[in-house]
Amino acid sequence: LPFSEKKQIIDYSFYGDFSRSKLDLQWNFRRVPRNNTYHLNSKKNTLILNLSPEVFNLRGQYNLMGFRQKETEFEYSSSMNFKPKKNFSEAGLSIFSQDDNYINFTVKKHKNKTLLNLSVKPRDQKLENVKSLPVSYNENIILKISSKDNKYIYYYSTDDGNSFKKFTETAANLVLCKGYIGTNLGLYASSNGVKTKEYAEFDWVKNIIK
């Protein structure tokens, strides 16, 4: 209950380790997910997000899921096991509002190279590939986006979070909601038009409010 003499503090931090038989109710989708979008691996307590040929598209149905961004400053990260085999296979983090306004920080196969890739789609502008960098890791890679002082700073770790390397940074106002939709922090997997049976496996997601 609110009391005038007390400061109200709500911790909107979120942690999901996929150890339950169902997704936490904070997870949502742009549209009703198809049956083959994801499943929970009860033996390993991981989330399997399948790659689909579909990509971000107006009124499209693609493999994307997320939870609400509730504060301006945060640190969003996830541990992902994904070794893409086919060119154009891609998976990782996404900050998204609508079909035409999003940021994807992903691992992507391109010209037979495994790349760390950042692409940005501001509203009413063309999709921009901000940066790509070859990356190698044994099993898991941790991707992290930190929002602070009106900037998004992108990091990655190839040693299970013992150390992080800065990838790049952008302005923090690239994904803006107009209306009731809101902005989500999420996970994205796509084969960008190519048929594949590949998938990305996530151990956990974590959003710490600063």
C-alpha positions in Angstrom: 0.0 0.0 0.0 1.2 3.6 -0.7 2.1 5.7 2.3 2.9 9.4 2.0 6.0 9.2 4.3 7.5 6.2 2.5 9.4 6.0 -0.8 8.0 3.4 -3.1 10.6 1.1 -4.6 9.8 -1.6 -7.0 12.5 -3.9 -8.4 11.6 -4.7 -12.0 14.6 -7.0 -12.5 13.8 -10.3 -14.2 15.6 -13.6 -14.2 14.6 -16.7 -16.2 16.4 -20.0 -16.0 13.8 -22.1 -17.8 13.6 -24.6 -15.0 9.8 -24.7 -14.9 7.5 -26.8 -17.1 6.0 -23.6 -18.6 7.3 -20.2 -19.5 7.1 -17.4 -16.9 3.9 -15.3 -17.6 6.1 -12.3 -18.3 7.1 -13.7 -21.6 5.0 -12.6 -24.6 5.1 -12.8 -28.4 4.3 -10.4 -31.2 1.7 -12.8 -32.4 0.4 -16.2 -31.4 3.5 -18.5 -31.7 3.4 -21.5 -34.0 3.8 -24.9 -32.4 7.4 -25.3 -33.6 8.6 -21.9 -32.4 10.1 -23.0 -29.1 10.2 -25.7 -26.4 11.6 -26.1 -22.9 14.2 -28.8 -22.4 13.4 -30.2 -19.0 16.5 -32.3 -18.7 18.9 -29.3 -19.3 16.6 -26.5 -18.1 17.1 -24.6 -21.3 14.9 -22.8 -23.9 15.1 -24.1 -27.4 14.3 -21.4 -29.9 14.0 -22.8 -33.5 15.2 -20.9 -36.5 12.6 -20.2 -39.1 13.0 -18.7 -42.6 10.8 -15.7 -41.6 12.3 -12.3 -40.5 10.9 -9.1 -39.1 8.1 -8.1 -41.4 5.0 -6.0 -41.1 2.2 -8.2 -39.7 4.6 -11.2 -40.2 5.0 -14.2 -38.0 8.6 -15.0 -37.0 10.4 -16.6 -34.1 10.7 -13.8 -31.6 9.8 -13.7 -27.9 10.3 -11.2 -25.1 9.3 -9.4 -21.9 8.5 -5.8 -21.2 11.2 -3.2 -20.7 10.0 -1.4 -17.6 12.9 1.0 -16.9 15.1 3.3 -19.0 18.4 2.1 -17.5 19.0 -1.7 -17.4 21.5 -4.5 -18.1 20.0 -7.3 -20.3 22.0 -10.4 -21.0 21.6 -14.1 -21.9 23.7 -17.2 -22.2 23.3 -18.8 -25.6 24.6 -22.1 -27.1 24.5 -21.6 -30.9 26.9 -22.7 -33.5 25.3 -21.8 -36.9 26.0 -24.2 -39.7 24.3 -22.7 -42.7 24.9 -19.2 -44.1 22.3 -16.7 -42.9 21.5 -18.6 -39.7 21.1 -16.1 -36.9 20.1 -16.0 -33.2 20.6 -13.7 -30.2 19.1 -10.7 -28.4 16.5 -8.4 -29.6 15.0 -5.1 -28.4 11.8 -4.6 -30.3 8.7 -2.5 -30.3 6.9 -3.2 -33.5 7.6 -5.1 -36.8 9.5 -2.0 -38.2 11.4 -0.9 -35.1 14.0 -3.1 -33.5 17.6 -3.8 -32.6 19.1 -7.3 -33.1 22.4 -8.2 -31.4 23.1 -11.7 -32.7 25.5 -14.4 -33.8 25.2 -14.9 -37.6 26.7 -17.1 -40.2 27.8 -15.1 -43.3 30.1 -16.3 -46.1 31.0 -19.3 -44.0 32.2 -17.1 -41.1 30.6 -16.9 -37.7 30.0 -13.3 -36.9 28.8 -11.2 -34.0 26.4 -8.8 -35.6 24.4 -5.7 -34.7 21.6 -4.5 -36.9 19.3 -1.6 -36.2 15.9 -0.7 -37.7 14.8 2.8 -36.5 11.2 3.7 -37.2 10.6 5.1 -40.7 14.2 4.4 -41.7 16.0 1.6 -43.5 17.6 -1.4 -41.7 21.2 -0.7 -41.0 24.0 -3.2 -40.3 26.0 -1.3 -37.7 28.9 -3.7 -37.1 30.0 -7.3 -37.7 33.0 -9.0 -36.2 34.3 -12.6 -36.4 33.8 -14.4 -33.2 34.8 -17.9 -31.9 33.8 -19.7 -28.7 33.7 -23.3 -27.4 30.0 -23.7 -26.4 28.2 -20.7 -24.9 28.5 -17.0 -25.6 26.9 -14.4 -23.3 25.5 -11.4 -25.0 24.8 -8.2 -23.0 23.2 -4.9 -23.7 23.7 -2.1 -21.1 21.4 1.0 -21.2 22.9 4.0 -19.3 23.3 7.7 -19.9 21.2 7.6 -23.1 23.4 5.0 -24.7 23.1 1.3 -25.4 26.5 -0.4 -25.0 26.9 -3.9 -26.4 29.2 -6.5 -24.8 30.0 -10.2 -25.2 31.7 -12.9 -23.2 33.3 -16.1 -24.5 34.5 -17.3 -21.1 31.2 -17.9 -19.3 30.9 -14.3 -18.0 34.3 -14.1 -16.3 35.2 -11.2 -18.6 33.3 -9.1 -21.2 34.5 -7.3 -24.3 32.9 -4.2 -25.6 31.5 -4.7 -29.1 30.1 -1.2 -29.9 27.6 1.4 -28.7 24.6 3.2 -30.1 22.1 5.8 -29.0 19.4 4.5 -26.7 16.4 6.1 -28.4 16.4 3.9 -31.5 13.4 1.8 -30.4 10.6 4.1 -29.3 7.0 3.1 -28.7 4.2 5.1 -30.2 0.9 4.2 -28.5 0.2 1.2 -26.3 2.6 -1.4 -27.7 5.6 -0.8 -25.4 9.1 -2.1 -25.9 10.3 -5.6 -25.2 13.7 -7.2 -24.4 13.8 -10.6 -26.1 15.3 -13.4 -28.1 15.3 -13.9 -31.8 16.1 -16.7 -34.2 16.0 -16.7 -38.0 17.5 -18.5 -41.0 16.7 -15.5 -43.1 14.8 -17.2 -45.9 16.7 -20.5 -45.8 15.1 -23.8 -44.7 17.0 -25.3 -41.7 16.5 -27.5 -38.7 18.9 -25.4 -36.6 18.0 -23.9 -33.3 19.5 -21.8 -30.5 19.6 -23.0 -26.9 19.4 -20.4 -24.1 20.5 -21.3 -20.5 19.1 -18.1 -18.9 18.1 -14.5 -19.5 18.7 -11.8 -17.0 17.5 -8.1 -16.8 19.0 -6.1 -14.0 17.5 -2.7 -13.3 20.2 -0.1 -12.6 
